[in-house]
Amino acid sequence: MRHTILGAGGSIGNALAYELLRNKEDVRLVSRSNYSIFGAESFKADLTLYQETLKSIERSDIAYLCVGLPYDSRIWSDLWPKIMKNCIDACKSTGARLIFFDNTYMYGKVNGLMTEETPWNPCSRKGEIRAGIAALLQDEFRAKNLNAIIARSADLYGPYATKTSMPYLLAINNMLNGKKARWFIDATKLHSFSYTIDCAKGMILLSGCEECYNQTWHLPTYNPIDAETFIHIVAWDIGAEPDYILFNKLQIRIAGLFDRNVYETCEMLYQYEGNYSFDSTKLNDFFKYRPISYYKGIRETTDFLLKEMNSYQTNRTPSLLFA
């Protein structure tokens, strides 16, 4: 089968591409930059334009929508509905199946575990946008207009997860560079982190199972951990001090007056005020899948990042607040 990754070059796009190539699959990478990986076909396309989206999906069996837009709700509100509609229409036209890599923003603040049955109650502008595009796809597959899957993850960490990974930006990158880790509001609250390779493997399992289509699935994620323990594991792994700095809401909001990236983070701070617990029991039980532990996942992540640092300097952060 041909697997087409829409939005190649990001954390999940890369994790997925390398897993598919390891499985000797036929992989096409679609991006605006013509991003390339050895062994995969590269295709340049702008997914906000329907004809380019259609051409990128033609002759594909499965398309994975893994686009990562700049972290700006103004851009999201303009581009996400266009991208989703174009991908839906192109898959309907070509007969390709669509797997949408999604996040948890549409759930809003949840008391207890987030499951596939959790009601949508977005409490942020970005959450409202994500709910809107997920609803577009959900309506289409419920109407049996195409075969599709919504695959959700918690906050990402792991190989390839840098630019959009809060564990990387706040903790791992700083500690690898001899600085104190950072965190938001309360490091003792439980927080779920999804490992990039688990997410890629989960999507591949889902893609090959007829029974799994036209549903929402939570991708494999280990039990939640508090950020303080996560930071201690990173410190133990790389031989650093487990020191960290906490930013309160007022400090973050003041910093947001001068930095757009921080400003866009402010509406998501509810995820750090209480426990953020993501449950993937449905997939784990269905496939008998065991998500990677944080001890092993952090070890593999730091090994990957240290190799990258030795090759070339990639540790760039979007804001002084994170550095």
C-alpha positions as CSV (number, residue, x, y, z in Angstrom):
1,M,0.0,0.0,0.0
2,R,1.0,3.6,-0.5
3,H,1.1,5.6,2.8
4,T,1.0,9.4,2.2
5,I,2.0,11.7,5.1
6,L,0.4,15.1,4.8
7,G,2.5,17.6,6.7
8,A,5.8,15.8,6.6
9,G,8.8,16.9,8.6
10,G,7.2,17.4,12.0
11,S,7.5,15.3,15.1
12,I,4.8,12.8,14.3
13,G,5.3,13.0,10.5
14,N,8.9,12.0,11.0
15,A,8.2,9.3,13.6
16,L,5.6,7.8,11.3
17,A,7.7,8.0,8.1
18,Y,10.6,6.2,9.7
19,E,8.4,3.5,11.2
20,L,6.7,2.9,7.8
21,L,10.1,2.7,6.0
22,R,11.4,0.3,8.6
23,N,8.3,-1.9,7.7
24,K,9.4,-1.5,4.0
25,E,6.2,0.4,3.1
26,D,5.7,2.7,0.1
27,V,5.8,6.2,1.7
28,R,5.1,9.6,0.1
29,L,6.0,12.8,2.0
30,V,3.8,15.8,1.3
31,S,4.9,19.3,2.5
32,R,5.2,22.9,1.3
33,S,9.0,22.7,1.6
34,N,9.4,19.4,-0.4
35,Y,10.8,17.8,2.7
36,S,12.7,14.6,2.0
37,I,13.8,11.4,3.7
38,F,15.9,8.8,2.0
39,G,13.7,5.9,0.7
40,A,10.5,8.0,0.5
41,E,8.9,9.9,-2.3
42,S,8.7,13.7,-1.8
43,F,5.8,15.7,-3.0
44,K,5.5,19.5,-2.8
45,A,2.0,20.8,-2.1
46,D,0.0,23.5,-0.3
47,L,-2.8,21.8,1.5
48,T,-4.8,25.0,1.7
49,L,-5.3,24.6,-2.1
50,Y,-7.7,21.8,-3.2
51,Q,-6.1,20.8,-6.5
52,E,-2.7,20.5,-4.9
53,T,-4.2,18.5,-2.0
54,L,-5.9,16.2,-4.6
55,K,-2.7,15.6,-6.5
56,S,-0.8,14.8,-3.4
57,I,-3.3,12.1,-2.3
58,E,-3.9,10.5,-5.7
59,R,-2.8,6.9,-5.9
60,S,-2.6,6.7,-2.1
61,D,-4.3,4.0,-0.1
62,I,-4.0,5.8,3.3
63,A,-3.4,9.5,4.0
64,Y,-2.2,10.6,7.4
65,L,-3.1,14.2,8.2
66,C,-0.2,15.3,10.5
67,V,0.0,19.0,9.6
68,G,1.6,21.3,12.2
69,L,0.6,24.9,11.8
70,P,2.3,27.8,13.7
71,Y,1.0,28.0,17.2
72,D,-1.3,31.0,16.6
73,S,-5.1,30.8,16.8
74,R,-5.4,33.4,14.1
75,I,-3.6,31.2,11.7
76,W,-5.5,28.1,12.9
77,S,-8.9,29.7,12.4
78,D,-8.0,30.6,8.9
79,L,-6.2,27.6,7.6
80,W,-7.3,24.5,9.6
81,P,-10.9,24.4,8.2
82,K,-9.5,24.8,4.6
83,I,-7.0,22.0,5.1
84,M,-9.5,19.6,6.7
85,K,-12.1,20.2,4.0
86,N,-9.6,19.8,1.2
87,C,-8.3,16.5,2.7
88,I,-11.8,15.1,3.2
89,D,-12.8,16.0,-0.4
90,A,-9.6,14.6,-1.9
91,C,-10.0,11.3,0.0
92,K,-13.6,11.1,-1.1
93,S,-12.6,11.7,-4.7
94,T,-9.7,9.2,-4.7
95,G,-11.0,6.6,-2.3
96,A,-8.0,7.0,0.1
97,R,-8.5,6.4,3.8
98,L,-7.8,9.3,6.1
99,I,-6.2,9.2,9.5
100,F,-6.2,12.5,11.4
101,F,-3.6,13.0,14.1
102,D,-5.4,15.1,16.7
103,N,-4.9,16.5,20.1
104,T,-7.0,16.9,23.2
105,Y,-7.9,20.6,23.1
106,M,-11.6,20.0,22.3
107,Y,-12.1,18.3,25.6
108,G,-11.3,21.4,27.6
109,K,-10.7,21.1,31.3
110,V,-11.5,17.5,32.4
111,N,-11.9,16.2,35.9
112,G,-10.7,12.6,35.7
113,L,-9.5,10.5,32.8
114,M,-9.8,11.7,29.2
115,T,-11.2,8.9,27.1
116,E,-12.6,8.6,23.6
117,E,-16.1,9.2,25.1
118,T,-15.2,12.4,27.0
119,P,-17.6,15.2,26.0
120,W,-16.2,18.1,24.1
121,N,-16.2,21.3,26.2
122,P,-13.4,23.5,24.8
123,C,-12.3,26.4,27.0
124,S,-9.9,28.0,24.6
125,R,-10.0,29.4,21.1
126,K,-7.6,26.7,19.8
127,G,-9.9,24.1,21.4
128,E,-12.9,25.5,19.6
129,I,-11.0,25.3,16.3
130,R,-9.9,21.7,16.9
131,A,-13.4,20.7,17.9
132,G,-14.7,22.3,14.6
133,I,-12.4,20.4,12.3
134,A,-12.8,17.1,14.2
135,A,-16.6,17.5,13.9
136,L,-16.2,18.0,10.1
137,L,-14.4,14.7,9.7
138,Q,-16.6,12.9,12.2
139,D,-19.8,14.0,10.4
140,E,-18.3,12.7,7.1
141,F,-17.4,9.2,8.4
142,R,-20.6,8.9,10.3
143,A,-22.5,9.6,7.0
144,K,-20.3,6.9,5.4
145,N,-18.9,9.3,2.9
146,L,-15.3,8.1,3.5
147,N,-13.3,5.7,5.8
148,A,-11.4,7.7,8.4
149,I,-10.0,7.6,11.9
150,I,-9.4,10.3,14.5
151,A,-6.2,9.4,16.4
152,R,-5.5,11.5,19.5
153,S,-2.5,11.9,21.7
154,A,-1.6,13.8,24.8
155,D,1.4,16.2,24.9
156,L,4.3,14.8,22.9
157,Y,7.8,13.9,23.9
158,G,10.3,11.6,22.2
159,P,12.5,11.4,19.1
160,Y,11.7,14.2,16.5
161,A,9.5,16.1,19.1
162,T,11.2,19.5,19.5
163,K,9.5,22.6,18.2
164,T,6.1,21.8,19.6
165,S,6.9,19.6,22.6
166,M,6.5,21.3,25.9
167,P,8.5,18.6,27.8
168,Y,11.3,19.3,25.3
169,L,11.1,23.1,25.3
170,L,10.6,23.5,29.0
171,A,12.7,20.7,30.5
172,I,14.7,18.4,28.3
173,N,16.4,20.9,26.0
174,N,17.4,23.2,28.9
175,M,18.8,20.4,31.0
176,L,20.8,19.0,28.0
177,N,22.3,22.5,27.7
178,G,23.3,22.8,31.4
179,K,20.3,25.0,32.4
180,K,17.5,24.5,34.9
181,A,14.3,22.9,33.7
182,R,11.2,25.1,33.6
183,W,7.5,24.2,34.2
184,F,4.2,25.9,34.4
185,I,2.2,26.6,37.6
186,D,2.5,23.3,39.5
187,A,5.0,20.5,38.8
188,T,3.3,18.1,41.3
189,K,0.1,17.7,39.2
190,L,-0.2,14.5,37.1
191,H,0.3,15.0,33.4
192,S,0.2,12.5,30.5
193,F,2.9,12.6,27.8
194,S,2.6,10.5,24.6
195,Y,5.8,9.1,23.2
196,T,6.2,9.8,19.5
197,I,7.2,6.3,18.4
198,D,4.2,4.8,20.3
199,C,2.0,7.3,18.4
200,A,3.5,6.3,15.1
201,K,3.1,2.6,15.8
202,G,-0.4,3.1,17.1
203,M,-1.4,4.8,13.8
204,I,0.1,2.1,11.7
205,L,-1.8,-0.6,13.7
206,L,-5.0,1.3,13.2
207,S,-4.4,1.9,9.5
208,G,-4.3,-1.8,8.8
209,C,-7.4,-2.8,10.8
210,E,-10.7,-2.6,9.0
211,E,-12.6,-2.8,12.2
212,C,-10.9,0.3,13.6
213,Y,-12.2,2.8,11.0
214,N,-14.8,5.5,11.5
215,Q,-14.0,5.8,15.2
216,T,-11.9,7.9,17.5
217,W,-8.9,6.3,19.2
218,H,-6.5,7.5,21.8
219,L,-2.9,6.6,20.9
220,P,-0.8,4.5,23.2
221,T,0.2,6.5,26.3
222,Y,1.8,5.4,29.5
223,N,0.1,6.3,32.9
224,P,0.3,10.0,33.8
225,I,3.3,11.2,35.8
226,D,4.0,14.5,37.6
227,A,6.3,16.9,36.0
228,E,8.7,16.9,38.9
229,T,9.3,13.2,38.6
230,F,9.6,13.5,34.8
231,I,12.4,16.2,35.4
232,H,14.1,13.9,37.9
233,I,14.2,11.0,35.4
234,V,15.7,13.3,32.8
235,A,18.3,14.5,35.3
236,W,19.2,11.0,36.4
237,D,19.5,9.9,32.8
238,I,21.9,12.7,31.7
239,G,23.7,13.2,35.0
240,A,22.3,16.7,35.7
241,E,20.8,18.3,38.8
242,P,17.0,18.0,39.0
243,D,16.5,21.7,39.6
244,Y,13.6,23.5,38.0
245,I,12.0,26.9,37.9
246,L,8.2,27.3,38.1
247,F,6.4,30.1,36.2
248,N,3.1,31.3,37.7
249,K,0.2,32.6,35.6
250,L,1.0,36.2,36.2
251,Q,4.6,35.8,35.0
252,I,3.4,33.9,31.9
253,R,0.8,36.5,31.0
254,I,3.3,39.4,31.4
255,A,5.8,37.6,29.2
256,G,2.9,37.1,26.7
257,L,2.7,40.8,26.2
258,F,6.1,40.7,24.5
259,D,6.1,37.3,22.9
260,R,3.4,35.9,20.7
261,N,4.3,32.2,21.4
262,V,4.0,32.8,25.1
263,Y,0.7,34.7,24.5
264,E,-0.7,31.8,22.7
265,T,0.2,29.5,25.5
266,C,-1.7,31.5,28.1
267,E,-5.2,30.1,27.2
268,M,-3.8,26.6,27.5
269,L,-2.6,27.0,31.1
270,Y,-5.6,25.1,32.5
271,Q,-3.7,21.9,31.4
272,Y,-1.1,22.6,34.1
273,E,-3.4,23.8,36.9
274,G,-4.8,20.4,37.6
275,N,-4.3,16.8,36.7
276,Y,-4.2,16.1,32.9
277,S,-4.8,12.4,32.6
278,F,-5.1,10.8,29.1
279,D,-6.4,7.2,28.8
280,S,-5.5,4.9,25.9
281,T,-7.0,1.7,27.3
282,K,-9.2,1.1,24.3
283,L,-6.3,0.8,21.9
284,N,-4.0,-0.9,24.4
285,D,-6.6,-3.6,25.1
286,F,-7.6,-4.0,21.4
287,F,-4.1,-4.6,20.1
288,K,-2.5,-5.9,23.3
289,Y,-0.2,-2.9,23.1
290,R,2.0,-1.9,26.0
291,P,3.1,1.8,25.9
292,I,6.8,2.6,26.6
293,S,7.6,3.6,30.2
294,Y,8.9,7.1,31.0
295,Y,12.2,5.6,32.1
296,K,12.8,3.9,28.8
297,G,11.2,6.7,26.7
298,I,13.2,9.4,28.2
299,R,16.4,7.4,27.8
300,E,15.6,6.9,24.1
301,T,14.7,10.6,23.7
302,T,17.9,11.9,25.2
303,D,20.0,9.4,23.3
304,F,18.4,10.6,20.1
305,L,18.8,14.3,21.0
306,L,22.5,13.9,22.0
307,K,23.2,12.3,18.6
308,E,21.5,15.2,16.9
309,M,23.4,17.7,18.9
310,N,26.7,16.0,18.0
311,S,25.7,16.2,14.3
312,Y,24.5,19.8,14.2
313,Q,22.9,22.3,16.5
314,T,19.1,21.9,16.5
315,N,18.2,23.2,19.9
316,R,16.3,26.3,19.2
317,T,13.5,27.6,21.4
318,P,10.8,30.0,20.3
319,S,10.9,32.1,23.5
320,L,13.2,33.3,26.2
321,L,10.6,32.0,28.7
322,F,11.4,28.5,27.6
323,A,15.2,28.9,27.5
